[in-house]
Amino acid sequence: KDPIRAAAWDPTCTRLVLCTGTSHLYMWTPLGAYCVNVPLPQFSVIDLKWDFNGSCLRLKDKDSFYCVAVPLLPDDSYSDYSSDD
């Protein structure tokens, strides 16, 4: 429904995060997709960026920014994912 405003690949594994200018983040991995609500009133994510080690996402709306700690993926992470499996 809402157009994608920004997308960013996790620098450490196969995980993509999208934002659409709403209070939701959409995460995709080879094992599934997730919708995450940003619990800040009136915060609409219009841009996002991963830090260098994939542990934090910086979220931006028109007036402010917010840094979110993101859990690392398990040891059998998607970085080892192969389409031949």
N, CA and C atoms as a LAMMPS dump frame, in Angstrom:
ITEM: TIMESTEP
0
ITEM: NUMBER OF ATOMS
255
ITEM: BOX BOUNDS ff ff ff
-5.0000000000000000e+02 5.0000000000000000e+02
-5.0000000000000000e+02 5.0000000000000000e+02
-5.0000000000000000e+02 5.0000000000000000e+02
ITEM: ATOMS id mol type element x y z
1 1 1 N 0.829 -1.191 0
2 1 2 C 0 0 0
3 1 3 C 0.874 1.256 0
4 2 1 N 1.816 1.354 0.928
5 2 2 C 2.723 2.506 0.985
6 2 3 C 3.984 2.194 0.188
7 3 1 N 4.492 3.15 -0.593
8 3 2 C 5.711 2.889 -1.369
9 3 3 C 6.938 2.778 -0.459
10 4 1 N 7.902 2.002 -0.895
11 4 2 C 9.151 1.843 -0.141
12 4 3 C 9.932 3.15 -0.198
13 5 1 N 10.315 3.657 0.97
14 5 2 C 11.093 4.903 1.061
15 5 3 C 12.588 4.628 1.118
16 6 1 N 12.971 3.527 1.791
17 6 2 C 14.39 3.175 1.913
18 6 3 C 14.508 1.683 2.196
19 7 1 N 15.652 1.125 1.815
20 7 2 C 15.95 -0.28 2.076
21 7 3 C 17.431 -0.396 2.404
22 8 1 N 17.779 -1.348 3.264
23 8 2 C 19.187 -1.529 3.636
24 8 3 C 19.453 -2.992 3.961
25 9 1 N 20.525 -3.521 3.358
26 9 2 C 20.974 -4.879 3.674
27 9 3 C 21.807 -4.85 4.945
28 10 1 N 21.589 -5.82 5.82
29 10 2 C 22.43 -6.014 6.997
30 10 3 C 23.842 -6.323 6.495
31 11 1 N 24.869 -5.649 7.017
32 11 2 C 26.231 -5.878 6.528
33 11 3 C 26.833 -7.21 6.974
34 12 1 N 26.146 -7.941 7.851
35 12 2 C 26.723 -9.175 8.387
36 12 3 C 26.009 -10.445 7.956
37 13 1 N 24.822 -10.337 7.389
38 13 2 C 24.063 -11.534 7.027
39 13 3 C 23.003 -11.176 5.986
40 14 1 N 22.266 -12.182 5.548
41 14 2 C 21.234 -11.972 4.537
42 14 3 C 19.947 -11.53 5.219
43 15 1 N 19.851 -10.243 5.485
44 15 2 C 18.665 -9.656 6.103
45 15 3 C 18.472 -8.279 5.488
46 16 1 N 17.288 -8.046 4.974
47 16 2 C 16.94 -6.777 4.344
48 16 3 C 15.872 -6.096 5.183
49 17 1 N 16.043 -4.798 5.414
50 17 2 C 15.048 -4.017 6.147
51 17 3 C 14.523 -2.927 5.223
52 18 1 N 13.202 -2.746 5.231
53 18 2 C 12.538 -1.739 4.4
54 18 3 C 11.718 -0.816 5.282
55 19 1 N 11.569 0.438 4.845
56 19 2 C 10.644 1.356 5.511
57 19 3 C 9.776 2.023 4.453
58 20 1 N 8.587 2.454 4.883
59 20 2 C 7.614 3.009 3.939
60 20 3 C 7.06 4.365 4.367
61 21 1 N 7.725 5.016 5.315
62 21 2 C 7.22 6.3 5.79
63 21 3 C 6.149 6.153 6.855
64 22 1 N 6.05 4.948 7.439
65 22 2 C 5.098 4.69 8.517
66 22 3 C 5.881 4.337 9.779
67 23 1 N 5.192 3.898 10.811
68 23 2 C 5.861 3.502 12.054
69 23 3 C 6.228 2.018 12.055
70 24 1 N 6.288 1.403 10.885
71 24 2 C 6.625 -0.015 10.778
72 24 3 C 7.901 -0.226 9.97
73 25 1 N 8.664 -1.241 10.376
74 25 2 C 9.805 -1.719 9.602
75 25 3 C 9.45 -3.101 9.085
76 26 1 N 9.894 -3.397 7.891
77 26 2 C 9.653 -4.7 7.29
78 26 3 C 11.002 -5.37 7.098
79 27 1 N 11.173 -6.55 7.722
80 27 2 C 12.435 -7.276 7.649
81 27 3 C 12.222 -8.564 6.874
82 28 1 N 13.175 -8.874 5.993
83 28 2 C 13.135 -10.103 5.213
84 28 3 C 14.427 -10.866 5.414
85 29 1 N 14.317 -12.171 5.606
86 29 2 C 15.447 -13.095 5.609
87 29 3 C 15.047 -14.279 4.731
88 30 1 N 15.977 -15.135 4.363
89 30 2 C 15.602 -16.31 3.571
90 30 3 C 14.604 -17.227 4.281
91 31 1 N 14.514 -17.133 5.594
92 31 2 C 13.603 -17.994 6.346
93 31 3 C 12.244 -17.371 6.629
94 32 1 N 12.057 -16.094 6.309
95 32 2 C 10.757 -15.485 6.559
96 32 3 C 10.806 -13.975 6.556
97 33 1 N 9.635 -13.385 6.704
98 33 2 C 9.497 -11.929 6.726
99 33 3 C 8.803 -11.52 8.02
100 34 1 N 9.106 -10.311 8.483
101 34 2 C 8.59 -9.819 9.75
102 34 3 C 8.194 -8.359 9.611
103 35 1 N 7.183 -7.97 10.341
104 35 2 C 6.793 -6.565 10.44
105 35 3 C 7.027 -6.144 11.887
106 36 1 N 7.773 -5.061 12.082
107 36 2 C 8.122 -4.596 13.423
108 36 3 C 7.584 -3.185 13.609
109 37 1 N 6.856 -2.969 14.693
110 37 2 C 6.325 -1.647 15.009
111 37 3 C 7.374 -0.828 15.758
112 38 1 N 7.583 0.412 15.356
113 38 2 C 8.474 1.329 16.073
114 38 3 C 7.632 1.976 17.174
115 39 1 N 7.951 1.717 18.452
116 39 2 C 7.085 2.156 19.545
117 39 3 C 7.279 3.62 19.959
118 40 1 N 7.36 4.496 18.986
119 40 2 C 7.481 5.927 19.272
120 40 3 C 6.282 6.642 18.659
121 41 1 N 5.541 7.391 19.462
122 41 2 C 4.391 8.101 18.903
123 41 3 C 4.826 9.119 17.851
124 42 1 N 4.091 9.179 16.776
125 42 2 C 4.32 10.162 15.709
126 42 3 C 5.649 9.994 14.978
127 43 1 N 6.301 8.83 15.076
128 43 2 C 7.576 8.599 14.398
129 43 3 C 7.313 7.802 13.127
130 44 1 N 7.575 8.42 11.981
131 44 2 C 7.386 7.771 10.683
132 44 3 C 8.751 7.604 10.027
133 45 1 N 9.177 6.375 9.838
134 45 2 C 10.516 6.081 9.328
135 45 3 C 10.578 6.392 7.832
136 46 1 N 11.443 7.36 7.473
137 46 2 C 11.609 7.718 6.059
138 46 3 C 12.981 7.331 5.519
139 47 1 N 13.91 6.973 6.423
140 47 2 C 15.231 6.524 5.994
141 47 3 C 15.806 5.636 7.086
142 48 1 N 16.701 4.736 6.698
143 48 2 C 17.341 3.854 7.676
144 48 3 C 18.705 3.439 7.17
145 49 1 N 19.596 3.164 8.117
146 49 2 C 20.952 2.725 7.789
147 49 3 C 21.439 1.794 8.892
148 50 1 N 22.157 0.74 8.497
149 50 2 C 22.799 -0.153 9.453
150 50 3 C 24.127 0.447 9.896
151 51 1 N 24.554 0.146 11.128
152 51 2 C 25.927 0.463 11.494
153 51 3 C 26.827 -0.618 10.89
154 52 1 N 28.129 -0.468 11.013
155 52 2 C 29.078 -1.333 10.308
156 52 3 C 28.994 -2.797 10.713
157 53 1 N 28.579 -3.097 11.954
158 53 2 C 28.577 -4.494 12.392
159 53 3 C 27.18 -5.108 12.478
160 54 1 N 26.171 -4.415 11.992
161 54 2 C 24.824 -4.966 11.939
162 54 3 C 24.102 -5.06 13.267
163 55 1 N 24.614 -4.437 14.317
164 55 2 C 23.963 -4.535 15.624
165 55 3 C 22.991 -3.395 15.893
166 56 1 N 23.015 -2.371 15.059
167 56 2 C 22.19 -1.19 15.307
168 56 3 C 21.66 -0.635 13.987
169 57 1 N 20.41 -0.22 14.007
170 57 2 C 19.793 0.461 12.871
171 57 3 C 19.532 1.904 13.267
172 58 1 N 19.893 2.83 12.414
173 58 2 C 19.557 4.238 12.638
174 58 3 C 18.311 4.54 11.814
175 59 1 N 17.27 4.968 12.498
176 59 2 C 16.002 5.286 11.852
177 59 3 C 15.821 6.789 11.844
178 60 1 N 15.309 7.318 10.757
179 60 2 C 15.14 8.763 10.629
180 60 3 C 13.707 9.066 10.221
181 61 1 N 13.125 10.082 10.865
182 61 2 C 11.881 10.638 10.359
183 61 3 C 12.155 12.083 9.987
184 62 1 N 11.139 12.85 9.67
185 62 2 C 11.396 14.201 9.145
186 62 3 C 12.024 15.144 10.164
187 63 1 N 11.848 14.892 11.47
188 63 2 C 12.345 15.814 12.489
189 63 3 C 13.43 15.255 13.407
190 64 1 N 13.607 13.944 13.442
191 64 2 C 14.527 13.368 14.42
192 64 3 C 15.063 12.027 13.928
193 65 1 N 15.923 11.412 14.751
194 65 2 C 16.408 10.076 14.438
195 65 3 C 16.378 9.246 15.71
196 66 1 N 16.498 7.951 15.547
197 66 2 C 16.414 7.006 16.651
198 66 3 C 17.34 5.845 16.335
199 67 1 N 18.103 5.388 17.296
200 67 2 C 19.006 4.262 17.098
201 67 3 C 18.404 3.034 17.778
202 68 1 N 18.283 1.942 17.039
203 68 2 C 17.631 0.734 17.524
204 68 3 C 18.644 -0.4 17.596
205 69 1 N 18.748 -1.051 18.739
206 69 2 C 19.592 -2.241 18.85
207 69 3 C 18.852 -3.405 18.207
208 70 1 N 19.542 -4.121 17.334
209 70 2 C 18.933 -5.233 16.606
210 70 3 C 19.644 -6.513 17.015
211 71 1 N 18.893 -7.545 17.425
212 71 2 C 19.56 -8.785 17.825
213 71 3 C 20.308 -9.421 16.66
214 72 1 N 21.472 -9.972 16.961
215 72 2 C 22.23 -10.693 15.945
216 72 3 C 21.505 -11.995 15.642
217 73 1 N 21.695 -12.493 14.445
218 73 2 C 21.063 -13.748 14.066
219 73 3 C 21.8 -14.909 14.713
220 74 1 N 21.136 -16.056 14.885
221 74 2 C 21.78 -17.217 15.511
222 74 3 C 23.022 -17.67 14.739
223 75 1 N 23.804 -18.546 15.367
224 75 2 C 25.037 -19.034 14.745
225 75 3 C 24.81 -19.682 13.39
226 76 1 N 23.666 -20.334 13.211
227 76 2 C 23.368 -20.913 11.904
228 76 3 C 22.712 -19.846 11.038
229 77 1 N 23.361 -18.695 10.982
230 77 2 C 22.796 -17.496 10.359
231 77 3 C 22.609 -17.651 8.867
232 78 1 N 21.928 -16.686 8.323
233 78 2 C 21.579 -16.688 6.916
234 78 3 C 22.77 -16.327 6.04
235 79 1 N 23.877 -15.906 6.623
236 79 2 C 25.047 -15.591 5.809
237 79 3 C 25.576 -16.849 5.123
238 80 1 N 25.242 -18.018 5.677
239 80 2 C 25.65 -19.278 5.074
240 80 3 C 24.572 -19.831 4.148
241 81 1 N 23.506 -19.1 3.957
242 81 2 C 22.39 -19.557 3.142
243 81 3 C 22.83 -19.74 1.699
244 82 1 N 22.412 -20.838 1.128
245 82 2 C 22.72 -21.112 -0.273
246 82 3 C 21.457 -21.575 -0.966
247 83 1 N 21.228 -21.116 -2.184
248 83 2 C 20.039 -21.524 -2.916
249 83 3 C 20.121 -22.989 -3.327
250 84 1 N 21.289 -23.617 -3.163
251 84 2 C 21.447 -25.031 -3.497
252 84 3 C 20.989 -25.948 -2.374
253 85 1 N 20.694 -25.394 -1.189
254 85 2 C 20.279 -26.218 -0.038
255 85 3 C 18.91 -26.81 -0.255
